[in-house]
Amino acid sequence: MTDAVKGPASYFPSIERKYGRPIAEWKELVRASPLTGHMELVGWLKSEHAMGHGHANALVAHTLAQDKAATA
């Protein structure tokens, strides 16, 4: 039996289906943005890429947490 994916990553399959890009590509867009704040990035994904709030929030949260862990 495998454990179900939890947290922000649980949104990833839905994000890929709905918005047509792989998660790696979305993460690179977030990282390339001049914006740095969580809610700034969420707002940017919503306004520039028509992403829903939950999907944008999950993507930004996971990406920023991953980047923080990589620099720790």
C-alpha positions in Angstrom: 0.0 0.0 0.0 1.3 3.5 -0.9 0.7 6.6 1.1 -1.4 9.2 -0.6 0.4 12.5 -1.4 -0.5 15.2 1.0 -0.1 18.9 1.3 0.6 21.2 -1.6 2.0 18.4 -3.8 -1.5 16.8 -3.8 -2.6 19.6 -6.1 0.1 18.9 -8.7 -1.8 16.4 -10.9 -4.8 18.7 -11.1 -2.6 21.7 -11.9 -0.9 19.9 -14.7 -4.2 18.7 -16.2 -6.0 22.1 -15.9 -3.2 24.4 -17.0 -1.4 22.2 -19.4 2.2 22.6 -18.1 4.3 20.3 -16.0 5.0 21.3 -12.4 8.7 21.8 -13.1 7.8 24.5 -15.7 5.5 26.2 -13.3 8.2 26.2 -10.6 10.7 27.7 -13.0 8.2 30.5 -13.8 7.7 31.2 -10.1 11.5 31.2 -9.5 12.1 33.5 -12.5 9.5 36.0 -11.3 11.0 39.2 -9.8 8.4 38.9 -7.1 9.4 37.3 -3.8 6.5 37.4 -1.4 4.2 34.4 -1.1 1.0 36.3 -1.7 2.6 38.5 -4.4 3.4 35.3 -6.3 0.0 33.8 -5.8 -1.6 37.0 -7.1 0.7 37.0 -10.1 -0.2 33.4 -11.0 -3.9 34.3 -10.7 -3.7 37.4 -12.8 -1.1 36.5 -15.4 -1.9 32.8 -15.8 -5.6 32.6 -14.7 -4.7 30.1 -12.0 -7.2 29.4 -9.2 -6.2 30.6 -5.7 -5.8 27.1 -4.3 -3.6 25.9 -7.1 -1.5 29.1 -7.1 -1.1 28.9 -3.3 -0.1 25.2 -3.3 2.4 25.8 -6.1 4.0 28.8 -4.5 4.1 27.2 -1.0 5.8 24.1 -2.3 8.3 26.0 -4.4 9.3 28.4 -1.7 9.6 25.6 0.9 11.7 23.6 -1.5 14.0 26.6 -2.2 14.3 27.4 1.5 15.2 23.7 2.3 17.9 23.8 -0.5 19.6 26.8 1.1 19.4 25.6 4.7 
